[in-house]
């Protein structure tokens, strides 16, 4: 695992647990989605390489249709999801 990913995970959850940050961890949900765009194809790397579609809505915002998000409740869960996506 890359050192920067571990540091980011630790910092995010430490910030949410700090009462002085103004963010209550029970009010915020951390989710992870991992996709790959290669050769004109887009795949969900955390959902058995399920094929996805990139669409644009009426407001001009880009949407990745079908991308699954997974909740991470602590740094270890976050890093486990990143590692699964990297595999």
C-alpha positions as CSV (number, residue, x, y, z in Angstrom):
1,X,0.0,0.0,0.0
2,X,1.3,3.4,-0.9
3,X,2.3,5.5,2.1
4,X,0.3,8.5,0.9
5,X,-2.9,6.5,0.8
6,X,-2.4,5.4,4.4
7,X,-1.6,8.9,5.5
8,X,-4.7,10.3,3.8
9,X,-6.9,7.6,5.4
10,X,-5.5,8.3,8.8
11,X,-5.9,12.1,8.4
12,X,-9.5,11.9,7.2
13,X,-10.7,9.8,10.1
14,X,-8.6,11.7,12.6
15,X,-10.1,15.0,11.4
16,X,-13.6,13.6,11.7
17,X,-12.9,12.4,15.2
18,X,-11.5,15.7,16.4
19,X,-14.2,17.7,18.2
20,X,-12.5,21.0,17.3
21,X,-12.8,20.3,13.5
22,X,-16.5,21.2,13.5
23,X,-17.3,17.9,11.7
24,X,-19.2,15.3,13.6
25,X,-18.3,11.9,12.4
26,X,-21.8,10.6,12.9
27,X,-23.1,13.3,10.4
28,X,-20.6,12.3,7.7
29,X,-20.4,9.1,5.7
30,X,-17.1,8.2,3.9
31,X,-17.7,6.1,0.8
32,X,-15.2,4.6,-1.7
33,X,-15.8,4.0,-5.4
34,X,-13.0,2.7,-7.7
35,X,-13.3,2.7,-11.5
36,X,-10.9,2.3,-14.4
37,X,-11.2,4.0,-17.8
38,X,-9.1,2.2,-20.4
39,X,-9.4,1.8,-24.1
40,X,-12.8,3.5,-24.2
41,X,-14.3,1.1,-21.6
42,X,-15.1,2.0,-18.0
43,X,-15.2,-0.7,-15.3
44,X,-16.2,-0.8,-11.6
45,X,-13.1,-2.2,-9.9
46,X,-14.9,-3.0,-6.7
47,X,-17.8,-4.7,-8.3
48,X,-16.4,-7.6,-10.4
49,X,-15.3,-5.2,-13.2
50,X,-18.9,-4.5,-14.0
51,X,-19.1,-2.4,-17.1
52,X,-20.3,1.2,-16.5
53,X,-21.6,4.1,-18.6
54,X,-20.5,7.7,-18.5
55,X,-23.4,10.0,-19.2
56,X,-24.1,13.8,-19.1
57,X,-27.3,15.0,-17.5
58,X,-29.3,18.0,-18.6
59,X,-27.2,20.4,-16.4
60,X,-24.0,19.3,-18.1
61,X,-22.8,17.3,-15.1
62,X,-21.0,14.0,-15.8
63,X,-22.5,10.9,-14.2
64,X,-20.9,7.4,-14.0
65,X,-23.9,5.2,-14.2
66,X,-23.9,2.0,-12.3
67,X,-20.8,2.8,-10.1
68,X,-21.2,1.2,-6.7
69,X,-20.0,3.0,-3.6
70,X,-18.9,1.2,-0.4
71,X,-18.9,2.7,3.1
72,X,-15.6,2.9,5.1
73,X,-16.0,3.4,8.8
74,X,-12.3,3.6,9.7
75,X,-8.9,3.8,8.1
76,X,-8.5,0.1,7.8
77,X,-11.8,-0.4,5.9
78,X,-10.8,2.5,3.6
79,X,-7.4,1.0,2.9
80,X,-8.9,-2.5,2.3
81,X,-11.2,-1.0,-0.3
82,X,-8.4,0.8,-2.0
83,X,-6.3,-2.4,-2.0
84,X,-9.2,-4.4,-3.4
85,X,-9.6,-1.9,-6.2
86,X,-5.9,-2.0,-7.0
87,X,-6.0,-5.8,-7.4
